Amino acid sequence: MSRCSSQATSPRELIEQLGGASAIARELGVTPAAVANWATRDVPGAQHVAVLVLAVQRGVYWRPPGWPPSLQLRWYAPAAAPAEATAEGFAEAAD
């Protein structure tokens, strides 16, 4: 059983479920236009970890393109509160 309330299956859904381009842009320190471009171009690799942390914190299941499912599933387990997810934790799990 996971704490996820939804699953993003496309970049457009991810943007919507994370609160829209402006909200994501504020969190990441980028422009809303840059985030809006993800709908057609996908999330840039340099943003994968930061966006994954936002998704976990907000209860949205999203797996960056090319990432094996096993690298992040522990963050969605009931034992790990979504607020405990950090970029450092994901980087450690990927090593």
N, C-alpha and C positions, 0 to 999 in steps of 0.2 A: 504494500500500500504506500502511495506517495503523497506528498503534500501539494502536488501540482493541481492547480485548479483548471488548467487548460494546456493545450499543446499547440505550438506554432508550427505549421507545416509549410509556410512560405514566408519570405521576408516581409511581405505586406501584412500578413497576420501577426508576425512578430512585432512590427511597428505599432499596430493597433493595440495588441495585448500589453505592450509595455508603456502605454499611455500616450502614444503619438510621437511624431518627429520632434516637436519642440521639447517635450519632457525628456526624451532620450538625449537630445542634443545638450540640454542643460547638464545632465548627469555626466556626459562624456567630454564636455568642453569642445564640442564641434558645432557646426551650423545646422539648423533644421534642414536646410537644402541637402547637406551631405547625407543626413539620415534618410531623407525622402528618396534619395537616389538608390538606397538599398532595395527598394521595392522592385527595381528593374535590374539592378546590377549585383545584388546580394551584399551581405555584410562583409566589409573588407577584413582580410586575415588579421591585420594589426588591431582590429577591434573585437575579435572573437572572445577573448577572455573577459574583457570588460562587459560586453553584452551578455555573455553567459552568466556572469555574476548578477547582473540586473534581472535576468530571467529567473534565476533561482530565487532571488530575494522576493520577487513578485509572484512566485508560484506558477511560472510559465515553463513548460518543458520545451527546450530548444536545444538541438545539438548542432554545433557549427559544422558546415560542410567538410567532409573528410575526417572528422573526429570519430574514432571508434566509440560505440556506446559505453563501453566499460570505463572510460576515463572520467565520466561525470555521474554515473548512476548513484554513487554513494552520497552525493550532495542532495539527491532527491529522496533519500531514505527517511523514514519517520524519526530516526535517532538523531539526524542532523537538522537543526533548525535552519530554514532558509537564510535568516539574517547572519548566520555564522559563516556563510560562504564568502570567500575573499578571492581576489585575483591571485594572491600569493598561494592560496590553497590549491587553486586550479593549476597553477604553474608547477607546484610540487607534484601533484597527481600526474601531470603529463610527463614528468622526467623519468 
